[in-house]
Amino acid sequence: MYFERVGGINIQNMFDAGLSMEDIIRHYIFITEFLWEELQPHADARVLTVLDVRGVGLKDARGKAMDFIRQASKFQAAHYPESGRFCPLSWCRSFF
């Protein structure tokens, strides 16, 4: 089980520091590849990803935070369709 604390990300600070969404997604790809290559290298391994969205508010639903969640989810679905699964959101509000 792998917990992603997307609600704890201050994405605006990352942009203010000069990072682009492409940079952030590239880092996400790096940590995901590390998970599969180093922590769960077996061909039959399975990982359940729990998205902890505590701290993500309605103002984020159409913003950069949700864009990150969408892009990260697309990456997981495209590259790990059989072995990676996303869990229903944890600590989410009704608008999710």
Buried (B, 14 or more C-beta within 10 A) or exposed (E): EBEBBBBEBEBEEBBEEEBEBEEBBEEBBEEBEEBBEEEBEEEEEEBEBBBBBEBBEEEBEEBBBBBBBEBBEEBBEEEBEEBBEBBEBBBBEEEB
